[in-house]
């Protein structure tokens, strides 16, 4: 589940962002939060898996027809392909009319997620 970042979750967000090498410096981290707070075409979302606590953060940017996944930063115990796929599902569910794009480091996972989704849809059509 994706929840839009707000200042009340700043410490949680900072914790997840600190896993990103370029954001380990406090000044860089503060600038990143400010960027996503001020730019209406960028949003941060905290992500919950099936439990009550947040498990990671997702940075998105938008154009008219796309949602671009800038990065995903997860708690180390939640770093798995299945959780990345769950995040893609959640982004698709939240923004159903937009095409999902991603940065280079997520492109292989996004491609595989699309292939899995297409296969599942094809299999469902064949059984109906």
N, C-alpha and C positions, 0 to 999 in steps of 0.2 A: 504494500500500500504506500502511495506517495502522498506526503503532506508538505504543502508549501512552506518554505523556510520563513520564520519570523524571528524578530529580535529576542523573543522569550526563549528561543532554542539556540541562541548564539553559542553557548559553551559546548553544546552537543555537536553543532555544526563544525566548530573549530577543532574539536577532537577528530572528527572524520577527515576534515581537510588537512590536518597535520600529517596524515599518512602519505600525502602527496609531497614528493621531494621538493618541488619548487615552492611549496607553501609551508615548509617547516619554520621559516623565519616569520616571526610575529607580524612584522610590518607588511610582508607580502600577503599573509593570511588576512589581515585587516583590509587591505586593498581589494582582495578578492571578494570579501563579503560586501564591501561598499559598492563594487562594480555591479554585483548581482542585485543589490538593493536599489540602485539608481537607474539601471537600464531596463526599460520595460520589455525589451526583446530577449532578456536573459532572466532565468529563474533557477533558484536552488530548491530542491525537494529532498526532504529527509525520507528515507525508505525504511519501512518495517517489513520484516518477513512475517511469519505466522505467529510471532510472539508480541508481547506488549512493548518491548523496548525497541528503539531505533537501531537499525543494523548498518546503515550507511547513508551516503549523500549522493545525489545525482545533480549534475549541472547541465541545464538545457538552454539552448538558444533557439529562437524562432524566426521564421520568415512566413510569408503568406501560406505556403503549402507544406512546409517542412518543420520538423522538430529535430534539432541537431543535438546529439548527446556529446557534450564537451568532455565530460569525464564521469566516472563512477568511482567512489571511494568507499570501500566496505571495511567493517570490522574484520580483522584477520580471520576470525573463526567462521565468517560468512563468505569468504572469497571462494566461490565455485561457479562453474559454468551454469549450473541449474539456477543459482540466485541471479546471475546476470540475465538469464533468460526470463526469470520472473520479473525483473526490472523492465526489460523490453516489453513484456506483456502489460505491465502496469502503465508504462508510457503510452503504448498503443491504446489502451483502454481510456486513458485520460484525454488523449488527443486523437480520436479516431479518424478525423478527416485529414490528418497530416501524415506525410511520409516520414518515417524515421531514418535519419542519417546519423553517422557517428564519426568520431575521430579515428585515426589510423589504428590505434592500439585496440580498438573495439570492433574493427571492421570484420575480422574473421568470425567473431562470435555473432555479430549481427547477420552476416551472410548465412551462417549455420542455423540461426534462429528462424530466419525467413524460410529456409529450405525445410526445416522441421514443420513449420506452420503450414506451408503449402502441401506437404505430404499428408499431414493430418487432415486438412480440408479435403484433399483428393480422396483419402481413405473414407472419410465420412460421407462423401457424395456417392461413392461406390456401394456403400452399405445401405443407402436409402433408396 
